[in-house]
Amino acid sequence: MGANPELRNKYRATWDDFSRKLDIYQSCVEAGDYARAETALLEVEQARMAYNSARDCLAQHLTSRIAAVDLKSIAIPEQRRVRQTAHLLWELAGKPHGTADSDWRRAENLVRTASASAC
């Protein structure tokens, strides 16, 4: 049984969107436009969540072994998403020293904001 074309197309589209928004964020950081980068980073996190959801739906369809599953119940725990986002912030900023606390706080805010708008 092949992949549902609609699910496959949504998966590809969300990946392309995530990739585009990440490029925009990186451009903002490289240009030193940190005010715009903050907004772009929120869009990156929202696009990442949309991609993860599309990926999970496609995987569920492909395995065909999983009956009706509430994807939110198997979603990555919030703390793990915060850790991943904080690490991404740190890497994209050039891995500066001494920014762990501020990166973590920004990541928490981004994850919470993205989660609230995804519902």
C-alpha positions as CSV (number, residue, x, y, z in Angstrom):
1,M,0.0,0.0,0.0
2,G,1.6,3.3,-1.1
3,A,1.5,6.6,0.5
4,N,-1.7,8.7,0.2
5,P,-0.9,11.4,-2.3
6,E,-2.6,14.1,-0.2
7,L,-0.6,13.2,2.9
8,R,2.7,12.9,0.8
9,N,2.0,16.3,-0.7
10,K,1.3,17.9,2.6
11,Y,4.5,16.4,4.0
12,R,6.5,17.8,1.2
13,A,4.8,21.2,1.4
14,T,5.3,21.5,5.1
15,W,9.0,20.5,4.7
16,D,9.5,23.2,2.0
17,D,7.8,25.8,4.2
18,F,9.9,24.9,7.2
19,S,13.1,25.0,5.1
20,R,12.2,28.4,3.6
21,K,11.4,29.9,7.0
22,L,14.6,28.6,8.4
23,D,16.5,30.3,5.5
24,I,14.8,33.6,6.3
25,Y,15.7,33.3,9.9
26,Q,19.3,32.6,9.1
27,S,19.4,35.6,6.7
28,C,18.1,37.8,9.5
29,V,20.7,36.6,11.9
30,E,23.5,37.0,9.4
31,A,22.3,40.5,8.6
32,G,22.2,41.4,12.3
33,D,18.5,42.1,12.1
34,Y,17.6,40.6,15.4
35,A,14.2,42.2,15.8
36,R,13.1,40.6,12.5
37,A,14.9,37.4,13.5
38,E,12.8,36.9,16.6
39,T,9.6,37.0,14.5
40,A,11.2,34.7,11.9
41,L,12.2,32.3,14.6
42,L,8.6,32.0,15.8
43,E,7.6,31.3,12.2
44,V,10.3,28.6,12.1
45,E,9.0,26.9,15.2
46,Q,5.4,27.0,13.9
47,A,6.5,25.5,10.6
48,R,8.5,22.8,12.3
49,M,5.4,21.8,14.3
50,A,3.3,21.7,11.1
51,Y,6.0,19.6,9.5
52,N,6.2,17.2,12.4
53,S,2.4,16.8,12.4
54,A,2.4,16.1,8.6
55,R,5.3,13.6,9.0
56,D,3.5,11.8,11.8
57,C,0.3,11.5,9.8
58,L,2.2,10.2,6.8
59,A,4.1,7.7,9.0
60,Q,0.8,6.6,10.6
61,H,-0.7,6.0,7.2
62,L,2.3,4.1,5.9
63,T,2.6,1.7,8.9
64,S,-1.2,0.9,8.7
65,R,-0.7,-0.9,12.0
66,I,-1.7,2.1,14.1
67,A,-5.4,2.5,14.6
68,A,-6.8,5.9,15.5
69,V,-4.1,7.5,17.5
70,D,-4.2,10.9,19.2
71,L,-1.0,12.4,17.8
72,K,-0.9,15.0,20.6
73,S,-0.6,12.1,23.1
74,I,2.6,10.9,21.4
75,A,4.0,14.3,20.6
76,I,7.5,15.2,21.7
77,P,7.3,16.4,25.3
78,E,7.5,20.2,25.6
79,Q,10.8,20.2,27.5
80,R,12.4,18.3,24.7
81,R,11.1,20.7,22.1
82,V,12.4,23.6,24.3
83,R,15.8,22.0,24.5
84,Q,15.9,21.4,20.7
85,T,14.8,25.0,20.0
86,A,17.3,26.4,22.5
87,H,20.1,24.4,20.8
88,L,19.0,25.7,17.4
89,L,19.0,29.3,18.7
90,W,22.6,28.8,20.0
91,E,23.8,27.2,16.8
92,L,22.3,29.7,14.5
93,A,23.7,32.5,16.6
94,G,27.2,31.1,16.0
95,K,27.5,29.1,19.2
96,P,28.3,32.1,21.5
97,H,29.4,31.5,25.1
98,G,27.2,32.5,28.0
99,T,23.8,32.5,26.2
100,A,22.4,29.3,27.6
101,D,19.9,30.9,30.0
102,S,18.6,33.5,27.5
103,D,18.5,30.9,24.7
104,W,16.4,28.6,27.0
105,R,14.0,31.4,28.0
106,R,13.5,32.4,24.3
107,A,13.0,28.8,23.4
108,E,10.4,28.3,26.1
109,N,8.5,31.4,24.9
110,L,8.7,30.3,21.3
111,V,7.5,26.7,22.0
112,R,4.6,27.9,24.1
113,T,3.6,30.5,21.6
114,A,3.8,28.1,18.7
115,S,1.9,25.4,20.7
116,A,-0.9,27.8,21.5
117,S,-1.3,28.9,17.9
118,A,-1.2,25.3,16.6
119,C,-4.3,24.3,18.4
